[in-house]
């Protein structure tokens, strides 16, 4: 199997696969750990997972593209997820989106040139009382207003 992965990366993936090889339903935990190596799941890594677990590449790709927790493109150091559920949308999430885009010079599903931020939408997370709601990495922000964006982003520079 030809690969653009480094020898170290191939060995790391093989170790993860060995750890989960005989466990039922191991694909998602394996992909999650492999994604932690790269920050996303490059095609070569997906192929190695499929080969290592003895499943079709199409099955791996189907799981990777179905679940939003997996990324097929490199992401920024900080992932901003802005909820666009109905409550967040009605309470001003679009204004927050435009301010983030203006401050960072990116649009939805783009990453800043310095690799620091990636902006994404999320579906409703059930935090409607905190609308508009967003996360940056593990940090949670509720009732975000357009004028809060610069202060929030400054914490990560």
C-alpha positions in Angstrom: 0.0 0.0 0.0 1.7 3.2 -1.1 1.5 6.0 1.4 2.3 9.7 1.8 2.3 9.2 5.6 5.6 9.3 7.5 6.9 6.0 8.9 6.2 7.4 12.4 2.5 8.2 11.5 2.1 4.7 9.9 3.4 3.2 13.1 1.1 5.3 15.3 -1.9 4.3 13.3 -0.9 0.6 13.4 -0.6 0.8 17.2 -4.1 2.3 17.4 -5.5 -0.4 15.1 -3.8 -3.1 17.2 -5.3 -1.7 20.4 -8.9 -1.9 18.9 -8.6 -4.8 16.4 -10.8 -7.4 18.1 -13.4 -5.0 19.5 -16.9 -4.8 18.1 -17.6 -1.3 16.8 -14.0 -0.2 16.8 -14.1 2.0 13.7 -15.3 5.2 15.3 -12.8 5.1 18.3 -10.0 4.2 15.9 -10.9 7.1 13.6 -11.1 9.5 16.6 -7.6 8.5 17.8 -6.2 8.7 14.3 -7.7 12.1 13.8 -5.9 13.3 16.9 -2.5 12.5 15.2 -3.2 14.8 12.2 -6.0 17.1 13.3 -8.1 15.6 10.5 -8.4 12.3 8.5 -6.3 12.4 5.3 -7.2 9.8 2.6 -4.0 7.9 3.3 -4.9 7.5 7.0 -8.4 6.4 6.1 -7.0 3.7 3.7 -4.6 2.5 6.4 -7.5 2.2 8.9 -9.6 0.3 6.4 -6.7 -2.1 5.5 -5.8 -2.6 9.2 -9.4 -3.3 10.3 -10.1 -5.4 7.2 -13.1 -3.3 6.0 -13.8 -1.5 2.8 -12.3 2.0 2.3 -15.8 3.1 1.3 -17.2 2.1 4.7 -14.5 4.1 6.4 -15.1 7.1 4.1 -18.9 6.8 4.7 -18.4 7.0 8.5 -15.9 9.9 8.2 -18.2 11.9 6.0 -21.4 11.1 7.9 -20.3 12.2 11.4 -19.5 15.9 11.9 -16.9 15.1 14.5 -14.6 13.9 11.7 -12.7 16.2 9.4 -11.3 15.4 5.9 -9.5 18.7 5.6 -7.0 20.3 8.0 -8.6 22.5 10.7 -7.3 25.4 12.6 -5.8 25.2 16.1 -9.2 26.5 17.4 -12.4 25.4 15.9 -15.2 27.9 16.2 -18.6 26.2 16.1 -21.5 28.6 15.8 -25.0 27.2 16.3 -27.4 27.9 13.6 -30.4 26.2 15.1 -33.7 28.1 15.0 -33.4 29.9 18.4 -29.8 30.9 17.7 -30.6 32.1 14.2 -33.6 34.1 15.3 -31.6 35.7 18.2 -28.7 37.0 16.0 -26.3 34.2 15.1 -26.0 35.5 11.5 -24.8 38.9 12.9 -22.2 37.0 15.1 -21.2 35.0 12.0 -20.6 38.1 10.0 -18.6 39.7 12.8 -16.4 36.6 13.1 -15.9 36.5 9.4 -15.0 40.1 9.3 -12.6 39.8 12.3 -10.8 36.7 10.9 -11.1 37.3 7.2 -12.6 33.8 6.6 -16.0 32.4 5.7 -17.8 29.3 7.0 -15.7 26.1 6.6 -12.6 28.1 6.1 -9.4 28.3 8.1 -7.4 31.5 8.7 -4.1 31.7 6.8 -2.1 31.4 10.0 -3.9 28.1 10.8 -5.3 29.4 14.1 -9.1 29.4 13.5 -11.6 27.4 11.5 -15.2 28.6 11.4 -18.0 26.1 11.2 -21.8 25.9 11.7 -23.3 23.5 14.1 -26.8 22.2 14.3 -28.9 22.8 17.4 -27.0 21.7 20.5 -30.0 22.1 22.9 -28.7 25.3 24.5 -31.5 27.4 23.2 -31.8 29.4 26.4 -28.2 30.6 25.7 -28.9 31.6 22.1 -26.8 32.6 20.1 -24.5 29.9 21.2 -20.9 29.0 20.1 -17.9 27.1 21.2 -14.3 27.6 20.6 -12.5 24.4 21.2 -13.8 23.2 24.6 -14.9 26.8 25.6 -18.6 27.6 25.6 -20.1 31.0 24.9 -23.8 31.8 25.3 -25.9 34.9 24.5 -23.1 36.0 22.2 -23.7 39.4 20.6 -21.8 40.9 17.6 -20.0 43.3 19.9 -18.7 40.4 22.0 -16.8 38.8 19.2 -13.6 40.8 19.3 -13.2 40.4 23.0 -13.9 36.6 22.8 -11.4 36.1 19.9 -8.7 38.1 21.6 -8.5 35.3 24.3 -7.0 33.0 21.6 -4.4 35.3 20.0 
